[in-house]
């Protein structure tokens, strides 16, 4: 029994000390920014909807004071025509009146939803402003003007510090003298992209990302703007062509975002997602509903798909041979959609050479086991090693991320050819000579002579440019091979030695 009591006592002391520590970590700010972009609207002359944008500093402060002793609260003042302001207060204020103040004139920021851009909103009905006569006397927006303003207060429930108020927001109004601008159109999302991801169970789903146009950011300050996702599979119909708008996948809680995860299986739109067999297409639009008016929808965004382009950026002179590579499946998966103008790594070129071997021979390689390299587990490299296309450095590493130079390329390609057509003539008689031949490593010389004799790798201005030999050449990327050049070499090799 004493041990249990001692354990409980120590636990209480630790909890109290941690609580005191967390409070000690919070430093009371000296000022708070005011709410911005405050607007008010109505739908039926009986409900007001007040919308505002929370500064990032206020949202951060809300997270920082996530403690039972502190709260950041929004307060709303209102007045009718030229009457006095009705001041919003918290229930701890001595002027708090249950009948007047307990409606929507204050709220805890910690329990207030805000979207990606910090926009929040609340609402009032007529009897909130007039608890005595409001049920029988709705807003008269033709003859009256209602004004609203907001501020924040940081409050300490235990009196640790005096309540800290932000400045007031600008005043917004609705009714007879109001000049609020109506929203009539929305621009669509921009630059929609899609990624395929997998759940912890290995099931595929989609991650959609896009950019929000500036005009939509402005519109969202006045009305809640949200997105709707439309999709189709292959040449099938768009979802919007088969179901009503009410059942379309849309933004959670109607909040504006620039990203969304979408699993059509969970929504029961499809029974399964099969990425290997289907191409999935997506487009997105924005919508908002002006109170008392018809819904506004943008046109659709660009169409994003799970189709992987065979290659990305490339020089125009390389595209004819890159297209041949696509036609003959000579581009490895790791380079599909890639920027072909970038230098190629040893890992990437090993995959190019392996793909060339497998497509040309119709054979599939297996990874070597055990793996001798300490710096890679890429099975494609281990396959290329197993059939003798690649080799490691003298220290045992493979150097997968190292940029490959031209004499290394010549050796890998020659080894691949010897495996593809072992009975070919590998003599180097008649091979061209180069001004910089003395810089070709002895282990690569025969391979360079053979590959240039076959016209697979060409020189320039009488030079082969086997490797960088000075600090400046290394810095300038001298003798590096680009991805498009590597693919082109693969195409030339394939056309020369295919059955």
N, C-alpha and C positions, 0 to 999 in steps of 0.2 A: 504493500500500500504506500509506504513512504516513497518508494522509487517512482511509482506512478504519479504521485503528487509532485515530486521534484521535476519529472519530465514535463508535466503540464505547466508548471511554473516557469521553466526555462523557455518553453514554447511561447507562452504569453509575453515574456520579456523580449524574445526575438521579434515577435510580431509588432510589439509597440516600438521597439528600436528601429525596425525597418520603416514603420509608418512615420516616425519622426524624421528619419533620414530622407524619405521621399519628399516630405514637406520642406525640409531644409534645402533640398536640391532646387526647389522652385524659387525663382527670383521674381518678385512682383514688378511688372513693367511700370514705367513712369507715364506711359501714354498708350492709347489704343486708337487705331485708325477707324474712321467712320464707315458705315455701310455706303456703298456706291450704287449708281444706276437704279435708284428706287423708282418703280412705276406702279400704277394701280389701274385695274381694269374691272369690268363687270360683265356678266352674261345676261342677267334678267332683271336688273334694277333692284334685286334683293340680296345679291351676293357681291362683295368686293373681294378681289384677289390682289394682294400686295406682293410684289416680287422685287428682290434686291440681289446684289452681288456682294458676297463676303470677301474682303481682302485676304490674300494668302496669309498675312500675319495673324489675322483673327482666327482663321482655320487652324493654324499652327498653335496659337495660344489655347484654343479649345482642346487640342490634344494634350498640350502641356499641363493643363489644370485638371486633368482627369483624376480628381481626388475628391473625397467626400466633403472636404472643407472649403473648396473653391468652386465657383461656377461662373461661366461667362454667359450672359443673357442678352437677348435682343429686346429692346423696348420700342413701342410704337406710340407716337402722339398723333392726335387727329383733331380737326376742327371743322365746323360747318360755316361756310361763307366768311363773314368778318367776326365770328364769335371767338371766344377764348380757346386756347389750346387745352385739350384734355390730355394730361400728361400720363404716359404709361409708366408704371412703377412695378417693382417686384413685391412679392407678398411680405417680405421682411421690412419694407419701407413703412414708416409710421403713417403715411398718407394713404396706404393701401385700403381700397374700398372693395369688398367682395362683389357687390352688385355691379360696380363699374369696371373693375380691372381683371376679373378672373377669366375673361374670354380669351381672345387671340392677341391681346395687346402686349404680351411678353411671351418669351419661350426660351427654353434652354438650348443653347447652340449644340450641345453634345447630343441632343435627340432630334435635331433639325437636319433634314436631308439637304444636301447640296450636290450639284452635278460637278462634272470635271472642271468647269470654269468657275465654280464657286457660287452659282446662282441658287437661291432658295426662295420659297414663297409660303404665304399663309393666307387665310381668308377671314372675312367678317360677313355676317348677315345683318339685316336692318336692326334687329333688336339688340345686337351687340353695342351699337352706337346709341340706341335709345331703349334701355331695358323696360321702360314703363309703357311707351306708346309704339315701340318698334314693330310689334306684330301686326298692328293695324295701319301703320304708316310707312310703307316702303320708301326707298330712296326716290327723290324727285330730281332726277339729273337734268331735267329741262330748266328748272328754276333755281336749283341749288348747286353749289360747288363744295366738294369735300376735299380737304387737304390732309396730307400725311407726311410725316418725317420719322426718321429712325435714329437710334443710337444703341451702343452696347454698354453694358456695365459688367465689370469684374467684381464679384462679390465674395466675401469671406463669411461663411455662416457663423464661425466662432469669434468673429470680431478681431481677427488677427491683424487686419489692416482695414483702412477706410475704403469704402467702395470707390472704384475708379471708373469714371464715365468717359466714353469717347465723345468727340464732337458730333453734332447732328449731321445727318445726311442732308442733301438738298431736298427741297419740298416738292412733292408730286401732287397732282390734283386730278379730279375726275368730276364731270358734270358740266354746268353751264359755261364756265370760263376756262375749261381745260383745253389744252392744245396738244395732247398726246398724238403721236403719229401712228397711223394704222399700218400693219404689215399686210402686204398684198401678194408677195411671192417669196420663195425660198430658192437659193442656189443649192445644187446637189453636193454630196460629199466629193472630195477630190482624192485622186491617187489611191484608190482602193486596192489593197493587196490581200492575198490569202496565203496562209501557211497551213500545212497539214501537221497536226500534233496527235499525240496518243495519250490515252488515259493510263493510269497505273495498271489497268488490266490489258493494255496493249491495243485498245480499240481506237480507231482514228476519229478525230473531230477537227473542226476548222477554227483557226484564229484569223479574224478579219481586222485590218487596221486601215485607217484613212486619215485625211487631213480635213479640218473644219474650215470652210471659207470664212473670211473676215465678215462678210455680210450676215452669215448665220450666227456668228458670235454676237454681233450687234442685235439681231432679231431675238436671240435667246435671252437677252437682258430684259426684253419686254414680254415675251411669251415663251412657255416651255417648248423647246424644239427637241424632237427625238427622231430616231432612225427606224426604218423598216428594212429588213433583209429579204431579198428575193433570190431564189436559186433554182437551178435546173441541172439535170444530169444528161450529159451528151447532147443529142439532138432532141431531147424530150421537151415538154412544155415547161414554162416558168411556173413556179408555185403560184404566183399571182393570177395565173390563167386558170387555176383549178380550184382555188378556195377563196373565201371572202376576205376582205381586208382585216376584219376583226380577228382572224385566226393566223395572220401573218406573224412571223417572228419579229419582235420589236424590242426597243430599249427597255431594260428593267426600270420600273417606277417612272417611266417616261422621261428619264434624265438624258441630257446631252452628253455623249461620249464620242471618242475617236477610236474606240476599239471594242471588240465583242468576240466572245467565244460562242460557237454555234455547233450544236450536235443535233443533226436532223433525226437521229434515231431516238434520242430522248424526247423530242417533240412529236414523235410518231409520224413524221412525214415520210420516212423510208424505214424498211426493215433492217437494213445494214448499209454501211459505207464500205465500198470496195475500191480503194484507190488504184489498185493494180489494173483493174478492168475498165474503170470509168473516168471520165473527166467531169469535174464539178465546176459549174459556172456561178458567179455571184455578182449581184449589183445591189446598190443601196440607195434609198432616197430619204429625204428629211420630210417631216410633217409637223405641223402645229395646228392648234384649233383655236382661232380667235373666239373669245366668248361672245355668244350671240350671233356668230357668223359661220359660214361653211368652212370645212377643213381645208387647209392649204397644204399641198404636197409639191415638192420639187420634182424636176425630171430625174431620171435615174442617173447614177454615177457611171463611170467607166465599168466595163465588165472585167472582173478578175477571175482567173481559173486556176485549177490545179495542174493544167498542162505545163510541162517544163519545156521551155524553148531549147532547141538543140544547142544553141550557143548565143552568147550575149554580144557585146561590142566586138567588132572586127574591122580591120582595114578592108577597103573595097577590093584591093587586089587579091586578098586572101579568100574572099567569099566563094568564088567558083569551086575551089578545092575543098573548102569547109562544107559546102553543100554536097559534094561527092562523099565526104566523110559521113554526113548525116544519112545519106542514101544507103551507105554500106555498113552503118552501125559501128563506125570506127571511133566515135567519141565516147570515152568512158563516162559512167554515170556521174562521177565526181566533177566533171568539167561541163556537164550539160547546163546551159544557162549562164555559164561563166563569162567574164570579160576576157576575150581571146587575145587582147593586146598586151596583157600582163605577162611578165616572165614566168616560165614554168619551173616547178620544183622537181627534185629527183623523184619524189613520191608520185607526182602527177605524170611524169614521163614514163615511169615504170608501168603505170596503169595504161598509158597510151600504147606502149610496146606490147604489153600483155594482151590488150584488146586486139591489136593487129595480129598477133600470133593466133588467138582463138578464132577470130573471124576467118582468117586465111586458111587455117588447117581444119576448122570445124571441130577441134578438140577442146576439152575443158581441162584446165590445170587445177591441181590441188595444192593447198598451202603446205610448205615444208614444216615438219614437226620433229623435234622441238624448235621453237623460234630462237635463232642465234643472235638476233638484234636486241640490244637493250633500249633502243629509242623508238621502236615502232611495233605495233601489233596489227597493222593493216594487212588483212588477208591477201589483198591483191599484190602487195610487195612480196609476201611469202610465197605466193603462187609463181611470180616471176623469178624468184630465187630458186625455186624447186626445179624449174625447167632450164635454168642457166642463163636467163636473160640479164639479170642484175647481179651485182656483187657489192659488198660493203667496203668501208674504208679499212686501212691497215690496223686501226685501233678497235675494230669490231663493230663500229656504229654503221648505220645505213645513211644517216643524215637526211631524213625524209623532207624536211622543210628547206634544205639548202637549194639554192638555185643551181640548175644544171648547166654546165658549159658545153661548148660545141664538140669537143673531143669525147666527152662522156656520152653525149647523144650518139655520136658515131659508133661508139663501142656497144652501147645498148642495142642500137638498131641492127648492127652487124650480127650480134649474138642472136637476136630474134630471127634474122633471116636464116642463119645456120640451123636453127631449130625448125624453121618452117620448110626449108628446101635443102636438106643436108647434102643432097647430091649435086648442088649447083657448083658452078665454076667460081672459086673464091680467089683466083689469082689477081694480082695487083698490077700486072704488066699493062702499060698504057695509061696508068693513073696520072692525073695532072699533078704538077708540082706547084708549090706556093712560096711566095716571098718570105713568109713567116714560118716556113716548115721547121726551122730549128727550134721553135717553141712548142711543137707537138710532142707530148710525152711519149717515151719509147713504147710503153705498154699500149698506147692508142694508135701508133703510127700505121700499122697494117690495116686497122679498122677504118681509119680516116681515108687511106688510099683506096680501099675497096668501095666505101660508100660514096666517095666523090667520083670514082670511075663509073659507078652505076647512075650517076646524076641525081641521086636522092638528096644529098646535101651539096649545095653550091657555094663557091667562094665569092669574094667581092674584091674587085680591083687587084686581082692576083694574090689575095690573101685568104687563108682559111679561117683565121681568128679562133684558134683552138681554146684559148683560155686567157684570162686576165693575168698579166705579169707584173704590173706596177700598181701602186696604191691608187693612182688616178684612174687606171682602167677598172679597178675593182669598184671605185666610187661611181664611175660612169656606167657600170653594168656591161662593160665590154665582154663580148663573147657569150652573153646570156642568150638563151633561146626563148622566144615567146611561145605562148600556147598555140597560137595560130600557125606559127612556123612548124612546131612539133606535129600538129595534126596534118599539116600539108606533107611533111616527110612521111607520115604514116600512109597517107593516100598514095603517094608516089610508089612507096614500097609495095602496097597492096596491088596496085595496077600492074606492077612489074612481075610480081611473083604469084598472083592468084591463079588457081587452077583453070 
